[in-house]
Amino acid sequence: MWSAAPQVQSALPSHGRLTLRNGRATFLPMNTPSRVRKAVVVADAPAADLEPFRELLRDADLVVAADGGARYLLALDLLPHVAVGDFDSLAAEAVAGLVQAGVEVLRHSVHKNETDLELALLQAIERGATCIHVLAALGGRPDQHLANLQLLTHPRLASADVRLVHRDWEMFAIRREAAIFGAPNDVVSLLPMTEAVTGITTRGLYYPLRGETLRLGPARGISNLLTHDHAQVTIESGILLCMHQRRLLDPHSALPG
């Protein structure tokens, strides 16, 4: 596998067409790169419903579609600021329509080392995002599902708060400390993403950890519970995956930023 520089499409082909529910798409306003903080990246997992996240999308400084993820935005009559990928899952007419509408389209070769979602996340980072919500990334092929979770450990994402949102679940990596906000009895699972995560200390969880180590293999960290409306987790080394199932889902207020 190899990587090639992306082709930037900015021309406005006359044959481009977009299929929209109401016949008209809204081009989401975008701040200048120096003001981009909150980004939403939309992937292409099957049967995703972005309707509950409409307000989150409108409030974002930057919206990036990973290949076929653009379809989910078009279903809401919304356009991303950037679409990136090899576009093997989006019809050529739809890609041309995005270009015609003024979307920045970054086309990569099919023969590449990165996934489309990885490229989209890196675009958000390069444009200054420090808080990134990822939609439609889970629930598809098992290998892609796992790879998308592993992207949370990507070293180039370490400077940002990146959260995968799937139905009533949100998932993020803990590298040093994190606060978890929710409601009593929310499910919280803590899973090691490195060989060992050491010095784990929790507050506000039903099964507390006090300076302990979780290792790859045993499932000890699964199915904990919030005892109050928030919890605190700190670690000394490694990367810990936090998976939080919210009892009362508010996809806009539940996420940071």
Secondary structure as UniProt FT lines:
FT   STRAND          7..9
FT   TURN            14..15
FT   STRAND          26..27
FT   HELIX           33..35
FT   STRAND          38..42
FT   TURN            46..47
FT   HELIX           51..53
FT   HELIX           54..59
FT   STRAND          62..66
FT   TURN            67..68
FT   HELIX           69..75
FT   TURN            76..77
FT   STRAND          78..79
FT   STRAND          82..85
FT   HELIX           92..100
FT   TURN            101..102
FT   STRAND          104..107
FT   HELIX           116..126
FT   TURN            127..128
FT   STRAND          131..135
FT   HELIX           142..150
FT   HELIX           151..153
FT   HELIX           155..157
FT   TURN            158..159
FT   STRAND          161..166
FT   TURN            167..168
FT   STRAND          169..174
FT   STRAND          177..181
FT   TURN            184..185
FT   STRAND          187..192
FT   STRAND          196..203
FT   STRAND          210..215
FT   TURN            220..221
FT   STRAND          224..226
FT   STRAND          230..234
FT   STRAND          240..245
FT   TURN            251..254
//
